Amino acid sequence: MVTIKDLSTKAKVRWCPGCGNFAILIAFKRALVELQIEPERVVAVAGIGCHGRIVDYINVNSIHTIHGRVLPIATGIKLANRELIVVGFAGDGDAYAIGLGHLPHAARRNIDIKYIIHNNMIFGLTTGQVAPTSPKGMKTRSTPYGSVEEPLNPIAFALTCGCTFVARGFSGEIEHLKEIFKKALTHRGFAFIDVLQPCVAFNNTYEYFRKRVYKLEESGHDPTDFKLAMEKSLEWGDRIPIGVFYSIKKPIFEDEIPQLRGLPLAYRRIDNIDITRAYAILR
C-alpha cells in the first residue's frame, strides 16, 4: 500500500512560501498514491530551474540533469528499461528555450514518457528575466521597458508536434491537477502537461488565472477531436481552458523497434557480446 509518507523525503523544501511548485508536488504524489504506483517503478528527471528541486522531495528514483536536457535523458532511461515509469519535470525556460528542440522529436516518436512543465512565465531562479512564455509587454529585469516578443503557445506547439496526450493544469486547482496527472500516467505514449505555476516572487499570477480558468471537461470538450483541441489551444484572455485538450491512442516508439522486444536492455547480459567485428569496420 503506497502512501504519501512513502513518497516523502527528509530534504528541506526550499521553494518560496506560496510557490506554485508546491501544488505540482502535492498533486503528483497524490496521483501516484491513488494509482498505487510503487516508488521503485518511477524515475523522475528534472532540469535546471526552481522546479528542479522537485526530485529531492519525491522518494522515487531520480536524476537532476543539465539545462534543457530532460527529454534526452528521459528517453535514454525509457529505452534502457521500458518497465519504468519515466517522468520529466522542466521549467518553462528549461523546456521552451534551450530544450525546445527536443520536444518535437519526443512527441513524433510517441515514446512512453510523461513531460510536466512548470510554467511560471519567468526565469525565477535567476531572479526574474523574460522567458519564452512571458506576455508581450511584460517588464522584467531583462526587459525593463517591456518585452517586444510574442509568447510561445505551448499547447498549440505540442499539438502540432504530434503529442498523443496534451493537457494544461493550474497550481490553484490541485485536485484537478492531480486528475490530469493520473490520466497522463496511465496514458500509453508521450504525455505533455503544461502547468500554469505562479511565481510569488517575480510573477504572481494566482488571482489572474483564478478569474479566468475553466475546466474543459465541464464544457463538453471532446479530447479526441484534434481540430477542436487546436481551437481551444488558441483561447487566451478572459477565458483560459485547463484540462485534457487531446488524447488518442497510437503505437509507441518502443513497440516499433524489434531490438527492444523481450527482456529490457538494462537486464540483458553484455559480458558475452563480441564487438571485434565492429572495431574492424571502423578501422
C-alpha positions in Angstrom: 0.0 0.0 0.0 1.7 3.2 -1.2 1.1 6.3 1.0 2.1 9.9 0.9 4.6 9.1 3.7 6.3 6.6 1.4 6.9 9.3 -1.2 8.2 11.9 1.2 11.9 12.6 1.8 13.9 14.3 4.6 15.1 17.0 2.3 14.2 20.6 3.4 11.8 22.2 0.9 13.5 25.4 -0.3 10.8 26.9 -2.5 9.4 30.3 -1.6 6.3 30.1 0.6 3.3 30.1 -1.7 5.2 28.9 -4.8 3.1 27.1 -7.4 5.6 24.2 -7.3 4.1 23.0 -4.0 0.8 22.2 -5.8 2.6 20.3 -8.5 4.5 18.3 -5.9 1.4 17.5 -3.9 -0.8 16.7 -6.9 1.9 14.3 -8.3 2.3 12.5 -5.0 -1.4 12.1 -4.7 -1.7 10.8 -8.2 1.0 8.1 -7.5 -0.8 7.1 -4.3 -4.3 6.9 -5.9 -2.9 4.8 -8.8 -0.9 2.8 -6.3 2.3 3.1 -8.3 5.3 1.8 -6.3 8.1 4.4 -5.9 10.7 2.0 -7.2 8.9 1.9 -10.6 9.2 5.6 -11.1 12.1 7.7 -12.4 11.9 11.5 -12.2 14.2 13.6 -14.4 14.5 17.3 -13.7 16.2 20.2 -15.4 17.7 23.5 -14.2 15.4 26.0 -12.5 13.4 26.3 -9.3 11.3 23.2 -10.5 14.5 21.1 -10.4 14.4 20.7 -6.7 11.3 18.5 -7.0 13.4 15.4 -7.5 14.8 16.0 -3.9 11.2 16.0 -2.5 9.8 12.8 -4.0 11.1 9.4 -2.8 11.5 7.8 -6.3 14.5 7.2 -8.5 15.7 10.5 -9.8 18.3 12.4 -11.8 18.9 16.2 -12.0 20.3 16.9 -15.4 21.7 19.9 -17.2 19.7 22.8 -18.6 17.2 21.8 -21.4 18.2 18.1 -21.5 15.3 16.5 -19.6 13.8 14.7 -22.6 17.1 13.1 -24.0 17.9 11.7 -20.5 14.3 10.5 -20.0 14.3 8.9 -23.4 17.5 7.0 -22.7 16.1 5.7 -19.4 12.9 4.5 -21.0 14.7 2.8 -23.9 17.0 1.0 -21.4 14.2 -0.2 -19.2 10.6 0.2 -20.6 9.2 -1.3 -17.4 10.0 2.0 -15.6 7.5 4.9 -15.5 9.7 7.9 -16.6 8.5 11.4 -15.8 10.3 14.5 -16.9 9.9 17.8 -14.9 11.0 21.0 -16.6 10.6 24.8 -16.2 9.3 27.0 -19.0 12.8 28.3 -19.6 14.3 24.8 -19.4 11.6 23.3 -21.7 10.7 26.1 -24.1 14.1 27.9 -24.6 17.3 25.8 -24.6 15.3 22.5 -24.5 12.6 23.2 -27.1 14.4 21.3 -29.9 13.9 18.0 -28.1 10.1 18.3 -27.8 9.1 17.7 -31.4 11.1 14.5 -31.7 9.9 13.0 -28.4 6.4 13.8 -29.5 6.6 12.5 -33.0 8.2 9.3 -31.8 5.4 8.9 -29.2 7.9 7.5 -26.7 6.1 6.4 -23.4 7.3 9.2 -21.1 5.5 12.0 -19.3 6.6 15.6 -19.5 5.4 18.1 -16.9 6.3 21.7 -17.5 6.3 24.2 -14.5 5.3 27.2 -16.5 5.6 30.4 -14.4 6.3 32.6 -17.5 9.5 33.9 -16.0 13.1 32.9 -15.2 12.5 32.8 -11.5 15.7 31.1 -10.3 17.8 33.8 -11.8 15.6 36.5 -10.2 13.1 37.5 -12.9 14.1 37.7 -16.5 11.8 37.4 -19.6 11.1 33.8 -20.6 9.6 32.2 -23.8 6.1 32.3 -22.4 6.2 35.8 -20.8 3.4 38.0 -22.1 4.3 40.7 -24.6 5.0 44.0 -22.9 6.0 42.3 -19.6 8.6 44.3 -17.7 11.3 42.2 -16.2 14.9 42.6 -15.1 16.0 41.8 -18.7 13.2 43.8 -20.3 12.7 46.9 -18.2 10.8 48.7 -20.9 8.6 45.7 -21.7 9.1 42.6 -23.8 8.7 43.1 -27.5 8.3 39.4 -28.2 5.1 37.4 -28.7 5.0 34.5 -26.2 5.2 30.8 -27.3 1.9 28.9 -27.2 2.9 25.6 -25.5 -0.4 23.8 -26.1 -0.6 24.6 -29.8 3.0 23.8 -30.3 2.6 20.4 -28.6 -0.4 19.6 -30.7 1.4 20.4 -34.0 4.4 18.3 -32.9 2.1 15.2 -32.7 1.7 14.7 -29.0 -0.8 12.0 -28.3 -1.7 13.5 -24.9 -1.8 17.3 -24.4 -3.1 18.9 -21.2 -2.8 22.1 -19.1 -3.2 22.4 -15.4 -3.2 25.2 -12.9 -1.4 25.2 -9.5 -4.5 26.9 -7.9 -6.6 23.7 -8.7 -4.7 20.9 -7.0 -7.4 18.2 -7.2 -7.9 19.0 -10.9 -4.2 18.9 -11.5 -4.0 15.5 -9.7 -6.6 14.1 -12.1 -4.7 15.3 -15.1 -1.5 13.7 -13.8 -3.4 10.4 -13.2 -4.6 10.4 -16.8 -1.1 11.2 -18.1 0.5 8.4 -16.0 -2.0 5.9 -17.4 -1.6 7.1 -21.0 0.4 4.8 -23.2 2.6 7.2 -25.1 4.1 10.7 -24.9 2.1 12.8 -22.4 2.6 16.6 -22.3 1.3 18.7 -19.4 1.8 22.4 -19.2 1.1 23.7 -15.7 0.4 27.3 -15.0 2.5 27.7 -12.0 2.6 31.2 -10.4 6.0 32.5 -9.1 5.1 34.5 -6.0 8.4 36.4 -6.1 8.5 37.6 -9.7 5.2 36.8 -11.4 2.4 36.1 -9.0 -0.5 35.2 -11.3 -2.8 33.4 -8.9 -5.6 35.9 -9.0 -5.2 36.4 -12.7 -5.7 32.8 -13.5 -8.3 32.1 -10.8 -10.6 34.6 -12.5 -10.1 33.1 -16.0 -9.5 29.4 -16.0 -12.3 27.0 -16.8 -12.3 23.2 -17.0 -12.6 21.7 -20.5 -14.4 18.6 -19.2 -17.1 20.7 -17.8 -17.7 22.4 -21.2 -18.4 19.2 -23.2 -14.9 19.1 -24.8 -14.1 16.1 -26.9 -10.4 15.3 -26.4 -10.2 13.0 -29.4 -11.1 15.9 -31.8 -7.8 17.4 -33.0 -9.3 20.4 -34.7 -11.3 21.3 -31.6 -8.2 20.8 -29.4 -6.3 23.2 -31.7 -9.2 25.8 -31.5 -9.1 25.5 -27.7 -5.4 25.9 -27.6 -5.8 29.4 -29.1 -8.1 30.6 -26.3 -6.3 33.0 -24.1 -7.5 36.2 -22.4 -10.8 36.4 -20.5 -11.2 32.6 -20.6 -8.4 30.2 -20.3 -9.1 26.4 -20.7 -7.4 23.8 -18.4 -7.7 20.1 -18.6 -7.0 17.5 -21.3 -7.1 19.1 -24.7 -6.2 16.0 -26.7 -5.8 12.3 -26.0 -5.6 9.5 -28.6 -4.0 6.0 -28.9 -1.1 5.4 -31.3 1.7 2.8 -31.4 4.6 3.8 -29.1 8.2 4.2 -30.1 9.4 1.2 -28.0 7.0 -1.2 -29.8 8.3 -0.1 -33.2 11.9 -1.2 -32.6 12.3 -5.1 -32.8 15.6 -4.9 -30.8 13.7 -3.6 -27.7 11.3 -6.6 -27.6 11.8 -9.2 -24.9 13.9 -8.6 -21.9 14.6 -4.9 -21.2 18.1 -3.8 -22.2 19.0 -3.0 -18.6 18.6 -6.7 -17.7 20.4 -8.2 -20.6 23.9 -9.8 -20.3 26.7 -7.8 -22.0 29.7 -10.0 -21.0 29.1 -12.4 -23.9 28.9 -9.8 -26.6 31.8 -9.7 -29.1 32.4 -6.3 -30.7 35.6 -7.2 -32.5 33.9 -7.0 -36.0 32.6 -3.5 -35.2 36.1 -2.4 -34.4 37.3 -3.9 -37.7 34.8 -2.0 -39.7 35.8 1.3 -38.0 39.4 0.7 -39.0 
